[in-house]
Amino acid sequence: MKKVYAKTQINQIAKAVEVSVGTIYLNFAGKKEIMDFILKCTIEPDFLYNCIYCTRYCSSVGAY
């Protein structure tokens, strides 16, 4: 059974994307900011290429 947005916890998101909770909080203030980011990337794919969150995340995992 899928959990709804309101019941989802940051630690569950971190586990699903295989990063630490700390890494999530380095890039996002909370669930709303994560959801906004996902929606923006879905609606406007070019947003991802210039996105500050992507730059921070990629730097934190050594992708840059």
N, C-alpha and C positions, 0 to 999 in steps of 0.2 A: 504494500500500500504506500503510495506516495505521500510524503508530508507536504503540507501547505507552507507557503512562504512564512507566515506568522510563526509557525512552530519550528522552522529551520534555525539551527544555531550555527554560529561562525565556525565552531570546531568541526561540525559536519561538512561544511563547505570546504574547509581546509583539507579534511581527510579525502573528500571526493576529488579534489584537484591535486592531491599529493604534495601539499606544502604545509608549513607550520602555521599556527594561528598568528604568530608574530609577523610572518610574511604577509598575511592577509591585512593585518592592521598597519603595516608599513605602507600599503598601497591604497587602502580603503578605510573610511571611518566606520563603516558598518554595512549591514545588509542592504539598506536603501541605496547606498552608493554603488555597491556591487550590482544590484539590479539595474540601476540607471546606466551603468557602464555596459552591461550586457545588451540592454535595449538599444542604446546608442550605436553599438557596434553592429547590431542586427539591422537597424534601420539605415545606417550610414556606414558601410564597410570601410570607406577611406578614413574614417575617424580613427581606426585602430593604428594606422601608420604614423599618425602624429600625436598619439595619445600619451599624456604624461604618465598614466598608470602603467602602460605597457613599457615605457622607458624605465620606470622605477623597477618593475618586476623583472624585466629582462636583465637589468644591471644586477639585481640582487641574486639572480641565479647564474650569473656569469655569461649571459648570452651576447653581451656587447663587448 
